[in-house]
Structure formats: structure tokens, C-alpha cells
Amino acid sequence: IQYIPNGINCNSQISRFDHADKEKYILFSAGRIYHLKGLHILLAAVNKINLKRQILIIGDLDQAPAYRDECKNSAKNLNVKFGGLIKNKEQLMKIIKNADLFIFPSFAEAMSMMLLEVASMRTPIIASNIPSNLSVFKHDEILFFESGNIDDLSKKIEYALENKEIMINKASKAFTKLSNNYTWDRIAKQYK
């Protein structure tokens, strides 16, 4: 068996918004948001620490109406903005690039394209320690939390917000790993 990983095109040409007119935020994004994506874990963690910073949630919540209602109820006392599904890739990448922090609390993934795309924007990441995430990135590249553990995620969010330089350094290392291993120009040669 020969394993060939997913890949992306690294596009560092995407520019940030003008900081003067945009509030900084923590980002969660998934195409379809349902239980396995772990949004409820993120909301419980930020409720636990009474986080006032804006949390932007991008993705289609209408796939699972009961789960949507549960998440919206959990977000009532938080500074949460539900942005819906964004199909324009450049617009989504700009939103990713402008986030202070990306939270990826999935319970199960294959090799996540979203994780690769966030790393390509050099955005600091906190991710669940599921095998598929650990097989791509290491502890010096992104900050891991114990999957499903609300207490651990809340501590990691506080740590990340208090240690911005460490998180930026991790994001830079994740980008280097991505550039060296997971770009289509390299992966196409493996297919060939």
C-alpha cells in the first residue's frame, strides 16, 4: 500500500483585513456542522471561562436542526456570531487568516482539508488530539487538547490567548511542515 496524503495550494497572497475596522475573533469553521465536529465542546469551554472575545462560527448548521438549536442555546450568553456557510474560497481564507485563533474540536476526521487550509494561512490552531490530527501535525506546530474534554480545551484557550507569541511560532512551524509535505506540487509527483 502506498499512502498519498491530501494536499493544498499555499496561497500567502491572501491579505488581512484592515485591523482598524475589524474586531479580532476566535474562529470555528466546518462545511457541515453536526455533533462530530465538536462545536458544542467549544461553546461549553468558552462558557466555562466566561470568554468575552468574539467567536465566529462559519458553516452550515441546518444539517442537524436539533444540534443547531443546542448550539445556539449554548451561545446565548457569549459573544458569538453565526456566519453561515461561505462558499467563496477566497473570502473564507481571508476570514481564517484574520482570526487570532482557530479551534478544531472534531471527534473524528479523515485527513482534514480545513486543518491544512488554516495552517496555510499561518493562523494559530488548537485541535483535538485525535489520531488523524496527530498524524499530520506535532505538538510544536499546533496546540492539542484531549478530545471531548471541556476543561482541557478551556485551559488551552486561556493559554493560547495569554501566549500569543508561542502560538504564532507554532503556526509558523505548521506552515513550514505544510509547505514541505502537503502541497499539490509535491503530492502530484507522488501520484505520477
C-alpha atoms as one frame of an Amber mdcrd trajectory, in Angstrom:
protein
   0.000   0.000   0.000   1.316   3.427  -0.898  -0.142   6.291   1.117  -0.507
   9.677  -0.581  -1.843  12.445   1.688  -4.234  15.275   0.892  -2.682  18.489
  -0.285  -3.436  22.145  -0.845  -2.069  25.136  -2.675  -0.414  27.506  -0.217
  -1.692  30.967  -1.027   0.085  33.513   1.100  -1.217  36.244  -1.250  -4.446
  36.461   0.768  -4.271  39.710   2.687  -5.602  40.518   6.118  -8.475  42.913
   6.715  -7.651  46.406   7.908  -7.357  45.896  11.685  -8.802  49.331  12.405
 -12.295  48.337  11.319 -12.355  44.623  12.176 -12.682  43.068  15.628 -10.335
  40.159  16.328 -12.033  36.824  16.881 -11.692  33.134  17.600 -12.855  31.025
  14.660 -14.636  27.701  14.273 -15.412  26.538  10.745 -16.766  23.398   9.116
 -18.716  22.893   5.896 -21.463  20.931   7.649 -21.714  21.441  11.394 -23.024
  18.416  13.284 -22.168  16.619  16.536 -18.877  15.045  15.383 -17.440  18.477
  14.561 -17.455  19.310  18.297 -18.882  22.829  18.256 -20.753  22.057  21.491
 -17.401  21.303  23.171 -16.018  24.687  22.102 -19.122  26.532  23.327 -19.048
  24.717  26.683 -15.330  25.537  27.089 -15.734  29.264  26.425 -18.810  29.367
  28.672 -16.703  27.779  31.424 -14.139  30.599  31.282 -16.768  33.275  30.561
 -14.879  34.417  27.465 -15.929  37.842  26.209 -13.942  37.777  22.957 -15.944
  37.318  19.763 -16.323  33.777  18.462 -17.119  33.479  14.777 -18.789  30.256
  13.642 -18.743  29.530   9.918 -20.598  26.623   8.348 -23.972  25.059   7.655
 -25.785  24.437  10.948 -29.033  23.390   9.270 -27.884  19.817   8.573 -28.913
  18.781  12.108 -31.715  21.058  13.418 -31.695  19.672  16.990 -27.917  20.157
  17.191 -28.253  23.677  15.740 -30.747  24.550  18.458 -28.494  23.070  21.168
 -25.527  25.132  19.941 -27.484  28.360  19.617 -28.835  27.862  23.135 -25.271
  27.303  24.455 -24.147  30.514  22.722 -26.837  32.746  24.280 -24.559  34.372
  26.874 -21.490  34.543  24.651 -20.222  36.982  22.035 -20.942  34.547  19.182
 -21.631  35.393  15.558 -23.028  32.656  13.313 -21.744  33.424   9.828 -23.406
  30.621   7.890 -21.780  28.661   5.088 -19.270  30.605   2.982 -18.793  29.049
  -0.456 -16.366  31.673  -1.783 -12.939  30.156  -1.013 -11.018  33.439  -1.096
 -13.469  35.067   1.312 -13.255  32.075   3.672  -9.446  32.081   3.585  -9.372
  35.784   4.405 -11.607  35.141   7.437  -9.277  32.315   8.518  -6.190  34.484
   8.086  -7.693  37.260  10.223  -8.595  35.028  13.163  -6.486  35.226  16.318
  -7.085  31.548  16.895  -8.751  28.633  15.129 -10.424  25.928  17.224 -10.767
  22.451  15.687 -12.582  20.228  18.222 -13.613  17.375  15.886 -14.170  13.907
  17.342 -13.392  12.164  14.052 -11.809  13.169  10.750 -10.011  11.608   7.846
  -7.182  13.953   6.868  -8.853  17.319   7.321  -8.549  19.786   4.467  -9.748
  22.509   6.861  -6.772  21.887   9.149  -4.392  22.169   6.189  -6.082  25.346
   4.937  -5.857  27.019   8.347  -2.169  26.098   8.606  -1.624  27.606   5.144
  -2.845  30.954   6.484  -0.424  30.778   9.452  -3.337  31.048  11.874  -2.647
  29.535  15.324  -4.618  26.316  15.915  -5.989  24.439  18.902  -7.117  20.963
  17.805  -8.438  17.778  19.355  -5.787  15.095  19.829  -7.483  12.581  17.548
  -5.141  10.263  15.576  -5.777  11.929  12.204  -4.727  15.354  13.561  -1.677
  13.944  15.356  -0.569  12.154  12.191  -0.269  15.474  10.338   0.963  17.963
  12.956   3.004  17.657  16.129   2.851  19.440  19.492   5.361  22.097  18.454
   3.174  23.027  15.449  -0.323  23.255  16.928  -1.745  23.154  20.457  -3.640
  19.930  21.171  -6.330  19.281  23.755  -7.795  15.985  24.914 -10.682  15.205
  22.564 -14.062  15.878  24.165 -12.503  17.321  27.344 -14.170  20.685  28.019
 -11.872  21.525  30.948  -8.736  20.857  28.926  -9.989  22.913  25.966 -10.900
  25.853  28.208  -7.375  25.790  29.732  -5.788  25.600  26.274  -7.847  28.571
  25.035  -6.726  30.657  28.022  -3.122  29.553  27.456  -3.248  30.422  23.746
  -4.699  33.875  24.364  -2.095  34.609  27.060   0.828  33.282  24.974   0.279
  34.795  21.565   3.967  34.706  20.525   4.234  30.995  21.316   1.107  30.334
  19.253   2.406  32.415  16.332   5.653  30.423  16.464   3.686  27.148  16.398
   1.662  28.433  13.417   4.874  29.274  11.575   6.192  25.746  12.154   2.872
  24.264  10.980   3.125  26.337   7.807   6.676  25.085   7.195   5.552  21.456
   7.676   2.658  22.071   5.286   4.924  23.685   2.686   7.412  20.817   2.865
   4.948  17.931   2.843   1.375  18.751   1.862   1.351  20.984  -1.213  -0.079
  19.758  -4.509   3.167  20.334  -6.385   4.857  17.762  -4.107   1.911  15.379
  -3.917   1.371  15.393  -7.698   4.872  13.902  -8.054   3.842  11.038  -5.750
   0.793  10.362  -7.938   2.997  10.467 -11.047
